[in-house]
Amino acid sequence: MRWTTAALLRPITFVLAIVAAVVTGNRTDSFWYGLLAFFVAMGVGRVIGALVRSRPDRALSKAIWPVAATAYAFLFDALGIPPWATFFVAWIAASLTRAALPRQERRWTVTTTTRRIDLDELLP
């Protein structure tokens, strides 16, 4: 059920990200702020997907980039940097912030049993 809900949530978050980009672009009269809003909204959609799958640890690690990108965009806009430069600098700074924080290790589990293959099975 959780996987199905998360799969159905993806196109919805994509449409909402487009709406957020259009609204932000129209209000600020800047394509670059709208593009950054699209990527931030897609990142928030990934966080929501992780929460739907009952993975709060993953949701927290996925939330770092959208929050950092938003904070850096507000900061660089307040400093008077042009919108196109704000987009690139906020993107790079948010990516560096995400890379600076420790990542959780992926743990893979084997759900099948292994068995020895006999040569009679391989040869005709």
Secondary structure as UniProt FT lines:
FT   HELIX           2..28
FT   HELIX           31..52
FT   TURN            53..54
FT   HELIX           56..62
FT   HELIX           64..78
FT   TURN            79..80
FT   HELIX           83..100
FT   HELIX           119..122
//
